[in-house]
Amino acid sequence: MKLLTAFEFQDHDAHIAAHMAFMASRMVQINPQVYALLQSHISDHISFKAKAQVKEMMITGGSPTMHPALMNELTRFAWKRSIVTTVETEGSHFIETPHRFDLVSLSPKFENSVPVVGTKTPAGKIVDERMIKQHNKLRLNHEAIKQTLKYHHDYHYKPVWDGTEENLKEIEDFRVMHKIPKHKTYIMPAGDTREILIEMYAKVFEMVAVHGYNMTGRDHIIAFNTERGV
Protein backbone atom coordinates (compact mmCIF):
# COMPACT_ATOMS: atom_id res chain seq x y z
CA MET A 1 0.00 0.00 0.00
CA LYS A 2 1.40 3.41 -0.96
CA LEU A 3 2.20 5.60 2.06
CA LEU A 4 0.83 9.12 2.43
CA THR A 5 3.32 11.94 2.94
CA ALA A 6 2.80 15.19 4.81
CA PHE A 7 4.85 18.28 3.97
CA GLU A 8 5.82 21.19 6.19
CA PHE A 9 4.33 23.89 3.90
CA GLN A 10 0.82 22.39 3.74
CA ASP A 11 -2.35 23.70 5.41
CA HIS A 12 -2.26 21.17 8.23
CA ASP A 13 -5.66 22.08 9.70
CA ALA A 14 -7.36 21.56 6.34
CA HIS A 15 -5.61 18.23 5.77
CA ILE A 16 -6.42 16.99 9.29
CA ALA A 17 -10.09 17.92 8.87
CA ALA A 18 -10.33 16.24 5.45
CA HIS A 19 -8.63 13.05 6.59
CA MET A 20 -10.74 12.79 9.74
CA ALA A 21 -13.91 13.17 7.67
CA PHE A 22 -12.68 10.44 5.36
CA MET A 23 -11.88 8.20 8.35
CA ALA A 24 -15.51 8.49 9.45
CA SER A 25 -16.72 6.97 6.19
CA ARG A 26 -17.83 3.34 6.08
CA MET A 27 -15.26 2.52 3.40
CA VAL A 28 -12.43 3.36 5.82
CA GLN A 29 -14.17 2.00 8.92
CA ILE A 30 -14.27 -1.51 7.46
CA ASN A 31 -10.65 -1.38 6.28
CA PRO A 32 -8.23 -1.45 9.26
CA GLN A 33 -5.16 -0.93 7.06
CA VAL A 34 -6.50 2.26 5.51
CA TYR A 35 -7.71 3.49 8.90
CA ALA A 36 -4.25 2.97 10.45
CA LEU A 37 -2.57 4.65 7.46
CA LEU A 38 -4.76 7.74 7.77
CA GLN A 39 -4.26 7.86 11.53
CA SER A 40 -0.48 7.85 11.07
CA HIS A 41 -0.73 10.50 8.37
CA ILE A 42 -2.79 12.77 10.61
CA SER A 43 -0.12 12.38 13.31
CA ASP A 44 2.47 13.64 10.82
CA HIS A 45 0.39 16.76 10.15
CA ILE A 46 -0.03 17.34 13.88
CA SER A 47 3.76 17.09 14.33
CA PHE A 48 4.40 19.68 11.61
CA LYS A 49 1.79 21.96 13.13
CA ALA A 50 3.40 21.66 16.58
CA LYS A 51 6.82 22.54 15.16
CA ALA A 52 5.39 25.68 13.57
CA GLN A 53 3.83 26.76 16.86
CA VAL A 54 6.90 26.24 19.09
CA LYS A 55 8.42 29.68 19.72
CA GLU A 56 10.67 29.05 22.73
CA MET A 57 12.81 26.15 23.91
CA MET A 58 14.24 25.55 27.39
CA ILE A 59 17.25 23.22 27.64
CA THR A 60 17.83 22.00 31.17
CA GLY A 61 19.48 19.12 32.97
CA GLY A 62 21.41 17.75 34.87
CA SER A 63 24.26 19.60 33.22
CA PRO A 64 23.39 20.14 29.55
CA THR A 65 26.69 21.83 28.71
CA MET A 66 28.47 18.53 29.40
CA HIS A 67 26.96 17.29 26.11
CA PRO A 68 28.38 19.59 23.39
CA ALA A 69 27.26 17.55 20.38
CA LEU A 70 23.66 17.61 21.57
CA MET A 71 23.81 21.33 22.41
CA ASN A 72 25.24 22.14 18.98
CA GLU A 73 22.48 20.19 17.25
CA LEU A 74 19.75 21.82 19.34
CA THR A 75 21.01 25.33 18.56
CA ARG A 76 21.02 24.51 14.83
CA PHE A 77 17.49 23.11 15.11
CA ALA A 78 16.27 26.22 16.94
CA TRP A 79 18.05 28.71 14.68
CA LYS A 80 16.51 27.24 11.51
CA ARG A 81 13.04 27.65 13.04
CA SER A 82 13.59 31.03 14.76
CA ILE A 83 13.02 29.43 18.18
CA VAL A 84 14.18 31.45 21.18
CA THR A 85 16.50 29.25 23.27
CA THR A 86 17.31 29.30 26.97
CA VAL A 87 19.84 26.97 28.56
CA GLU A 88 19.90 26.29 32.31
CA THR A 89 23.42 25.54 33.49
CA GLU A 90 25.58 25.53 36.60
CA GLY A 91 28.44 26.82 34.42
CA SER A 92 30.80 23.85 34.60
CA HIS A 93 31.55 23.83 30.86
CA PHE A 94 31.74 26.47 28.13
CA ILE A 95 30.44 25.53 24.68
CA GLU A 96 30.97 27.72 21.63
CA THR A 97 27.78 26.63 19.91
CA PRO A 98 27.31 27.40 16.18
CA HIS A 99 24.37 29.63 17.11
CA ARG A 100 24.35 31.47 20.44
CA PHE A 101 21.77 30.87 23.12
CA ASP A 102 19.34 33.74 23.57
CA LEU A 103 19.48 33.39 27.34
CA VAL A 104 21.78 31.60 29.77
CA SER A 105 20.14 30.88 33.13
CA LEU A 106 23.13 30.51 35.41
CA SER A 107 22.74 28.66 38.73
CA PRO A 108 26.22 28.08 40.22
CA LYS A 109 26.75 25.33 42.76
CA PHE A 110 27.85 26.84 46.06
CA GLU A 111 29.05 25.13 49.24
CA ASN A 112 25.51 24.13 50.23
CA SER A 113 25.24 21.99 47.09
CA VAL A 114 28.01 19.57 48.13
CA PRO A 115 26.40 16.18 48.86
CA VAL A 116 26.93 14.43 52.20
CA VAL A 117 28.66 11.05 52.31
CA GLY A 118 26.19 8.23 52.89
CA THR A 119 23.09 10.11 51.74
CA LYS A 120 21.05 9.06 48.73
CA THR A 121 20.90 11.13 45.52
CA PRO A 122 17.58 11.76 43.69
CA ALA A 123 18.68 9.02 41.28
CA GLY A 124 18.99 6.55 44.19
CA LYS A 125 22.81 6.41 44.34
CA ILE A 126 24.67 6.48 47.65
CA VAL A 127 27.07 9.45 47.93
CA ASP A 128 30.74 8.56 48.38
CA GLU A 129 34.01 10.52 48.49
CA ARG A 130 34.63 10.03 44.77
CA MET A 131 31.27 11.60 43.96
CA ILE A 132 32.02 14.60 46.18
CA LYS A 133 35.45 15.09 44.63
CA GLN A 134 33.95 15.12 41.12
CA HIS A 135 31.22 17.53 42.23
CA ASN A 136 33.74 19.98 43.70
CA LYS A 137 35.97 19.72 40.63
CA LEU A 138 33.20 21.03 38.38
CA ARG A 139 31.01 23.20 40.56
CA LEU A 140 32.72 26.62 40.28
CA ASN A 141 34.57 26.78 36.97
CA HIS A 142 35.00 30.57 36.90
CA GLU A 143 36.79 30.66 33.53
CA ALA A 144 34.03 28.64 31.84
CA ILE A 145 31.39 30.85 33.48
CA LYS A 146 33.16 34.02 32.29
CA GLN A 147 33.32 32.71 28.72
CA THR A 148 29.70 31.59 28.79
CA LEU A 149 28.35 34.96 29.94
CA LYS A 150 30.44 36.79 27.35
CA TYR A 151 29.69 34.55 24.36
CA HIS A 152 25.91 34.08 24.45
CA HIS A 153 23.34 36.82 23.80
CA ASP A 154 22.03 37.40 27.32
CA TYR A 155 21.99 35.85 30.79
CA HIS A 156 20.59 36.02 34.27
CA TYR A 157 22.07 34.80 37.54
CA LYS A 158 19.78 32.44 39.47
CA PRO A 159 21.44 31.21 42.67
CA VAL A 160 19.74 29.13 45.37
CA TRP A 161 19.71 30.68 48.87
CA ASP A 162 19.37 28.43 51.92
CA GLY A 163 18.60 31.21 54.38
CA THR A 164 22.09 31.49 55.89
CA GLU A 165 24.42 34.48 55.98
CA GLU A 166 27.29 32.27 54.78
CA ASN A 167 25.42 31.31 51.62
CA LEU A 168 24.31 34.92 51.05
CA LYS A 169 27.97 36.02 51.16
CA GLU A 170 28.86 33.38 48.54
CA ILE A 171 26.04 34.63 46.31
CA GLU A 172 27.12 38.26 46.60
CA ASP A 173 30.86 37.54 46.25
CA PHE A 174 30.18 35.59 43.06
CA ARG A 175 27.97 38.39 41.71
CA VAL A 176 30.67 40.99 42.32
CA MET A 177 33.43 38.77 40.90
CA HIS A 178 31.58 38.34 37.61
CA LYS A 179 30.25 41.92 37.54
CA ILE A 180 26.63 40.78 37.40
CA PRO A 181 24.10 43.60 37.93
CA LYS A 182 21.56 43.17 40.69
CA HIS A 183 18.69 43.50 38.22
CA LYS A 184 19.97 40.30 36.54
CA THR A 185 20.06 38.44 39.86
CA TYR A 186 17.10 36.17 40.70
CA ILE A 187 17.22 34.37 44.05
CA MET A 188 15.63 30.91 44.32
CA PRO A 189 14.62 29.53 47.73
CA ALA A 190 16.32 26.29 48.80
CA GLY A 191 14.10 23.28 49.39
CA ASP A 192 12.95 20.12 47.67
CA THR A 193 9.49 19.82 49.25
CA ARG A 194 6.43 22.05 49.20
CA GLU A 195 6.47 22.43 52.99
CA ILE A 196 10.08 23.65 53.11
CA LEU A 197 9.59 26.04 50.20
CA ILE A 198 6.51 27.69 51.68
CA GLU A 199 8.56 28.40 54.80
CA MET A 200 11.48 29.74 52.75
CA TYR A 201 9.42 32.01 50.48
CA ALA A 202 8.80 34.61 53.21
CA LYS A 203 12.53 34.70 54.10
CA VAL A 204 13.55 35.17 50.48
CA PHE A 205 10.98 37.92 49.89
CA GLU A 206 12.37 39.84 52.86
CA MET A 207 16.01 39.28 51.89
CA VAL A 208 15.67 40.40 48.25
CA ALA A 209 13.76 43.51 49.35
CA VAL A 210 16.68 44.47 51.61
CA HIS A 211 19.48 43.66 49.14
CA GLY A 212 17.88 44.78 45.87
CA TYR A 213 17.76 41.41 44.12
CA ASN A 214 14.82 39.77 42.33
CA MET A 215 13.11 36.56 43.48
CA THR A 216 12.07 33.58 41.40
CA GLY A 217 9.96 30.73 42.76
CA ARG A 218 10.09 26.99 42.23
CA ASP A 219 6.59 26.47 40.92
CA HIS A 220 7.10 22.85 39.86
CA ILE A 221 7.75 21.83 43.48
CA ILE A 222 4.86 23.93 44.80
CA ALA A 223 2.60 22.28 42.24
CA PHE A 224 3.81 18.69 42.38
CA ASN A 225 5.77 18.50 45.64
CA THR A 226 8.08 15.44 45.51
CA GLU A 227 6.48 13.77 42.47
CA ARG A 228 8.88 13.03 39.65
CA GLY A 229 8.29 12.61 35.94
CA VAL A 230 5.33 15.02 35.83
N, C-alpha and C positions, 0 to 999 in steps of 0.2 A: 504494500500500500504506500502511495506517495505521501511523504510527510509535508505538512504545512509549515511555512516559514514566516515569522513575524520580522518586521524591519523597524529600526529605530524611528524613522521619519514618518511612519504611518499615523493616522488618527486612531489611537488605541481605543478610545471610548466607543467610537463607531464600530470598530471591528469586534470588540467584546460584546456589544449589544447584538450585532448581527449573528455572531456565532452562538450566543446563548439562546437566541430565538430559534436558530436552526436546531440546537440541541433539544429543544422542547418538542420538536416534530416527531411523529410516530416513526418515520423512516430511521431517525437516529436512535430513538429510544429502544428499538428492537435490534440494533446493531452495536454490540458492546465495543467492537474495535473502533468504529467511527466515533462513538461517544468519548472513548478514552483519548483519541487523537485530538478531538476538538477541545477537550478539557486541558490537555497539555498545551495546545496552541494558545488558549486563553491565558494560561499561566505565563506564557512568554510575553504576551501583550501587557499583562499586569506588571511584569518585571521591568519592561522598558518604560512604562508609565512611572513606576516608582523611581527609577534612575533620573528621570526628567524632573521629578519633584524634590529630590534631595538637594538642599542648598548648603547645608553645613555638615561637617564630619568631625567627630571627636575621637581621637586616638588615645587610648589610655592603657593601663597595664595592671599589674607588674611594672616593668621597666621597658617601655616600647623602644627607647633609643638603643637598647642592646641588640636590636634586630635591624641592622641597616638596610639589608636587601628588601625587607618588607616595607620599611619606612619609605625607601626610594620609590617602590612600586605604588604605594598609596598616594604619594605626592603627585606622581605622574597621572594616576587615575583621577585625582581631584582636579588637577590643573586643566586637563582636557575637558572637564565638565563644569568648570567655573565654580567648584565647590569650595566654600570657605573651610579651612582646616585648622583645628586646634589640637595640639599634642600636650598631654599631661605627662610630666617627667620630674624625677627627682634630681636630674642634672648630672647623672654619673657618666654619660657619654655624649660627645658632640658628633652630630652627623651633618655633613654638608650635602643636604638633599638636592636633587636637580631642580626642584621648585621649593621655595621657602614656605615654611608654615606661616599662616596668617597670625596665629597666636600661640605662644608658648606659655603654658600654665605650670609655673615652677614651684614645686613643693619639696624643698631640701629636707634631708633626713638629719635631724639634730640628735643630741645625746639621748633624748627620751625615746628615740626609735630603736635603740640597740636592744635586741632580744635578750631574754634572760635564760641562762643555761637550765635545761630541764623542762622548760615550758613547751607547750605545743603551738605550732604555727597554724594559721587558718587552713593550710593545706594538710594538716594532720601530722607534720614532721616534728620530731623532738629536737629542740635547739641544742647544739653542741658548740664547743670552742671554735671549730673550723668554720661553722656558719657565722659566728660573730665576727671572726677575723675577716671573712669575705665581705660581710656587711659594712664593716668599718673601712675597708679598703676602697669601697666605691661611694660611700655615702656623702662625702663633701669634696667633690672633684672641682675645685675652684676654677681651674683653667678651662675645663670643659664647659662649666656654667658660663664663664665670661664669653667664650666663643659662641655659645648657643644664643645668649641674649643679644649679641652683636649681629649675628648672621641672619636670624629670622625677622620677619616684619614687625612683630610687636610681642609683648609679653606682659604677664602680671606675676606677682610673687604671692604665693598662697601657702604660708607656713601653718603648721598645726601648733596651737598653744595648749599646754596642759594645766595652766592656771598658776604655774610657779614663776617666781622672779628670775630664777636661773634660766629657765627656758625663754622667758621674755628678753633677757639680755642676749642670748644666742640669736634670737630673731632680729633684734635691733642691730647687733654687731654685723650680722650677715648683710642686712639691708644697707648699712653704711659702707661696708667693704665693697659692695657691688654697685654703689651709687644708685640705688633703687628709690624712686620717689615714694612718698607715703601714699599718694593717691593711686599708686599701682600695687599697694600692699593690701591683701585680703586675708584676714586671720580666720582660720578654721578652728572650731573647738575640738579638743581631743575627746575620744570616746568611741567605743564600738557597740554600744547599746543605746536604745532610745532613752532609758532612764538616766544614764550618765550624761548624755547630751543635753537633755532638758535642764539638768542642774548646771551644766557648763555654759549654756547660752547666756544666762544673766551675767555671769562673770565676764564673758567675752564682750558683750554689749558695753559694759561699764569700762572695761580696759581700752577698747578701741576709741571710745568717746574721749578718754583722758589723753591718749597718745596720738590721736589723729589718723588712725588707720581705718580701713574698711573691714566689714565682717562678711563672711560667707558661711552659709549653713551646710549641713550634711543631710540634705532632704531624703536621700535614699535610705539612710538609717532611721530617720524619724518615721518614714512611711512603712518600711519593711522590717525594722528592728534587726534581728540577727539572721533573718532568712537569706539564703544565698541562691543565686541563679534566677533571680526575679527581674 
